[in-house]
Each structure stands twice: as structure tokens, then as C-alpha cells.
Amino acid sequence: MGTTSSPTTVEDALKALSNGARVINGGTDVMVPVNEGRDWVDSWLNLRNVESLRVIEQSHDGIRIGAGVTFAKIETSLVHLAPALARAASTVGSRQIRNVATIGGNVATASPAGDSILPLLTYDAEVELVSLRGTRSVPLTQFLVGPKRTSREPDELLSAITIRDFQGAQHFAKVGTRNAMVISICSICARLDRERGIARVAAGSVAPTPLLIHSAEEALLRQNAAAEFSRLVVEASSPISDHRASAEYRRHALGVLAERVHRLLWQETQ
Ligand SMILES: Cc1cc2nc3c(=O)[nH]c(=O)nc-3n(C[C@H](O)[C@H](O)[C@H](O)COP(=O)(O)OP(=O)(O)OC[C@H]3O[C@@H](n4cnc5c(N)ncnc54)[C@H](O)[C@@H]3O)c2cc1C
């Protein structure tokens, strides 16, 4: 299994990272290939004891969610402030998975199916990265560069995700082969802030990365445009066929979800 370092501060974690250790938090992604014998890790950097990464802070500037915050905490703590994120968190895996799986692990894995990534995209989230060289923030859209690929440098830790614009009605929905413990076949999150004229929509498992679909925003801002909105969302997608579903089924399911969230958001904001 190799050696494990379990620092209690970010500074000590960064020192261990500079020695080439592999980061582990909940372990629910990184341990899968290791357990199956497809991956071997000589040196682990366990972040679970770094308390400063496990806090949610709210200020006049927004909400800063530490990378080590679990989905169990998000689904209860953010249910009123960021309901789509809380909802997405509540659909991850099972209770046992949510008790250890972290938002930082989900974002760092950068799976096209990463559930928390969709609401974060609709909130225009920023990813905070820290290294011994300093701290930088990048928009989540620029952090995700390909399937399971990010713009994180090897000496950087993901320290937090910051959201500032999370107001308005919002919905997250996903389709899977059953209700729990499956990676989604397709997923959607949409946010409508009618007062400020802001609309966002993001889709998952239908492109190499979770997708923020600007071309459908204007149709989300119009009440009787659910069908048009659905068409635009599907047009922006580029799903593949795999063992979970065909590309055709993914497009169909995404269209159904899109039309449904459009109607729901408008019903709620009447
Ligand atoms: C049974 C099962 C069901 C699942 N269901 C879902 C689901 O429904 N939806 C979903 O989206 N995901 C699901 N997952 C995937 C997984 O649970 C999530 O992606 C989870 O958020 C990963 O978090 P973690 O803390 O366990 O990450 P880890 O496995 O510890 O790490 C994941 C990756 O991120 C890196 N990493 C972690 N933290 C940091 C950091 N702070 N800085 C830099 N790099 C970091 C690690 O090196 C690794 O590459 C499931 C997994 C399992 C095993």
C-alpha cells in the first residue's frame, strides 16, 4: 500500500505534495483502481486530518466551501443557501459514500458525470488552488480541461471552491439505471434568477467535461420556451454510447430533463 503521511496543516500537506505523494481524501475515487490492482501508489498524502479544509465559511462575498467538506455536510448545511448543490450532494452514492466523499475529490476527479460540478457551474464557481508558490483562483470552467483532466499543477492542492452568485430558483436532476450507487447516464442543473435576468444551465455525462450551456440561457429566461430550451440543451451536447447508455438515449433523456426543469423553474417563480 506504500507510505502515508497525514498532516494536520495545509503547509505540511504542501511539503508532502512536493515530495510526489498522491492526494487522498475520502478515497472513493482514488481507491477504486488501486483496489482492482490497476494502480499502485508508493506514497499517499491523506488530507482527512487537515481541519481547515473541512469548513464552510459564509461572508458578504459569498460561500467558501473547503475542499475536504463531505457531501453529507453539504446536503444538510447548504440546503437553504444553495439548494441545487445540496440536492446534487444528496444523490451521490450512498450514505456511507457521502459520509467520506468530498466536494474537492469530486471536482479534482473532473469526471464528466461529477454531480457537484453541475450546480457549481451554474453558480459561476471558482476553484482555489494553493501551493508553496502561493494561492490562485480559477473559474471552474477553466479548471476542467478534459475528461478527468484539470489545470491543477502537480504541486497544487485544491483548497476550496467559492460561490458568489447562487441566488434564484434552481434544480438538479439526473437519470441513472437505478436510484442509488450508479454513475449518471445524464444529468442537468438549471438556475433562474428572474429578478436579475440571470439564467444558467449545465449538463453532465453528455460531453467530455460537464458542460455550461450558454446558448440555452436566453430560452430559460422566457416562460413559454421549454421545448426550445430543451432543443438547445440537446444541441449543445455531444454524448457517446457506452456500457451505460447509447448516445441516442442520452440525448433523449437530457431533452426530457431539460424540458422538465424549465417548467419547474417557471412554476416556482410565478
Ligand atoms: C460506490 C460509489 C458511488 C459513487 N457515486 C457517485 C455519484 O453518484 N456521483 C458522483 O459524482 N460521484 C460518485 N462517486 C465518485 C466519488 O464518490 C466522488 O467523485 C467523490 O466526491 C470523490 O471524493 P473523495 O474525497 O472520495 O476523493 P478521493 O478519492 O480521495 O480523490 C479523488 C481524486 O481527487 C484528488 N484529490 C482529492 N482531494 C484533493 C485536493 N484537495 N487537492 C487536489 N487533489 C485532490 C485525488 O488525488 C484523486 O485523484 C461514487 C463512487 C463510488 C465508489
The ligand as a Tripos MOL2 file, in Angstrom:
@<TRIPOS>MOLECULE
LIG
   53    58     1     0     0
SMALL
NO_CHARGES

@<TRIPOS>ATOM
      1 C1        -19.9710    3.3740   -4.9330 C.3       1 LIG1
      2 C2        -19.6400    4.7410   -5.4490 C.ar      1 LIG1
      3 C3        -20.6770    5.5720   -5.8520 C.ar      1 LIG1
      4 C4        -20.3860    6.8530   -6.3540 C.ar      1 LIG1
      5 N1        -21.4400    7.6390   -6.7350 N.ar      1 LIG1
      6 C5        -21.1770    8.8650   -7.2280 C.ar      1 LIG1
      7 C6        -22.2460    9.7010   -7.6420 C.ar      1 LIG1
      8 O1        -23.4310    9.3460   -7.5490 O.2       1 LIG1
      9 N2        -21.9240   10.9240   -8.1380 N.ar      1 LIG1
     10 C7        -20.6300   11.3700   -8.2300 C.ar      1 LIG1
     11 O2        -20.4130   12.4970   -8.6910 O.2       1 LIG1
     12 N3        -19.6090   10.5990   -7.8350 N.ar      1 LIG1
     13 C8        -19.8430    9.3640   -7.3420 C.ar      1 LIG1
     14 N4        -18.8060    8.5650   -6.9460 N.ar      1 LIG1
     15 C9        -17.4360    9.0560   -7.0820 C.3       1 LIG1
     16 C10       -16.8530    9.6860   -5.7900 C.3       1 LIG1
     17 O3        -17.5490    9.2840   -4.6340 O.3       1 LIG1
     18 C11       -16.8710   11.2190   -5.8470 C.3       1 LIG1
     19 O4        -16.2330   11.7150   -7.0020 O.3       1 LIG1
     20 C12       -16.2410   11.8430   -4.5890 C.3       1 LIG1
     21 O5        -16.6250   13.1920   -4.5000 O.3       1 LIG1
     22 C13       -14.7230   11.7750   -4.5510 C.3       1 LIG1
     23 O6        -14.2790   12.4020   -3.3670 O.3       1 LIG1
     24 P1        -13.1820   11.7470   -2.4220 P.3       1 LIG1
     25 O7        -12.9650   12.6560   -1.2890 O.co2     1 LIG1
     26 O8        -13.5480   10.3380   -2.0850 O.co2     1 LIG1
     27 O9        -11.9460   11.7620   -3.4270 O.3       1 LIG1
     28 P2        -10.6380   10.8400   -3.4500 P.3       1 LIG1
     29 O10       -10.9740    9.5030   -3.9990 O.co2     1 LIG1
     30 O11        -9.9390   10.8920   -2.1470 O.co2     1 LIG1
     31 O12        -9.7900   11.6630   -4.5260 O.3       1 LIG1
     32 C14       -10.2670   11.7860   -5.8430 C.3       1 LIG1
     33 C15        -9.2030   12.4720   -6.7190 C.3       1 LIG1
     34 O13        -9.0600   13.8200   -6.3600 O.3       1 LIG1
     35 C16        -7.7370   14.0820   -5.8880 C.3       1 LIG1
     36 N5         -7.9300   14.9780   -4.7530 N.ar      1 LIG1
     37 C17        -8.7900   14.8290   -3.7080 C.ar      1 LIG1
     38 N6         -8.7500   15.9110   -2.9220 N.ar      1 LIG1
     39 C18        -7.8780   16.7650   -3.4690 C.ar      1 LIG1
     40 C19        -7.4150   18.0720   -3.1290 C.ar      1 LIG1
     41 N7         -7.8700   18.7330   -2.0550 N.pl3     1 LIG1
     42 N8         -6.5000   18.6690   -3.9350 N.ar      1 LIG1
     43 C20        -6.0430   18.0430   -5.0440 C.ar      1 LIG1
     44 N9         -6.4480   16.8080   -5.4250 N.ar      1 LIG1
     45 C21        -7.3550   16.1770   -4.6490 C.ar      1 LIG1
     46 C22        -7.1220   12.7200   -5.5460 C.3       1 LIG1
     47 O14        -5.7300   12.6850   -5.6980 O.3       1 LIG1
     48 C23        -7.8090   11.8440   -6.5920 C.3       1 LIG1
     49 O15        -7.1680   11.9750   -7.8300 O.3       1 LIG1
     50 C24       -19.0540    7.2910   -6.4420 C.ar      1 LIG1
     51 C25       -18.0070    6.4540   -6.0120 C.ar      1 LIG1
     52 C26       -18.2930    5.1950   -5.5170 C.ar      1 LIG1
     53 C27       -17.1620    4.3080   -5.0610 C.3       1 LIG1
@<TRIPOS>BOND
     1     1     2 1
     2     2     3 ar
     3     2    52 ar
     4     3     4 ar
     5     4     5 ar
     6     4    50 ar
     7     5     6 ar
     8     6     7 ar
     9     6    13 1
    10     7     8 2
    11     7     9 ar
    12     9    10 ar
    13    10    11 2
    14    10    12 ar
    15    12    13 ar
    16    13    14 ar
    17    14    15 1
    18    14    50 ar
    19    15    16 1
    20    16    17 1
    21    16    18 1
    22    18    19 1
    23    18    20 1
    24    20    21 1
    25    20    22 1
    26    22    23 1
    27    23    24 1
    28    24    25 2
    29    24    26 1
    30    24    27 1
    31    27    28 1
    32    28    29 2
    33    28    30 1
    34    28    31 1
    35    31    32 1
    36    32    33 1
    37    33    34 1
    38    33    48 1
    39    34    35 1
    40    35    36 1
    41    35    46 1
    42    36    37 ar
    43    36    45 ar
    44    37    38 ar
    45    38    39 ar
    46    39    40 ar
    47    39    45 ar
    48    40    41 1
    49    40    42 ar
    50    42    43 ar
    51    43    44 ar
    52    44    45 ar
    53    46    47 1
    54    46    48 1
    55    48    49 1
    56    50    51 ar
    57    51    52 ar
    58    52    53 1
@<TRIPOS>SUBSTRUCTURE
     1 LIG1         1 GROUP 0 **** ****
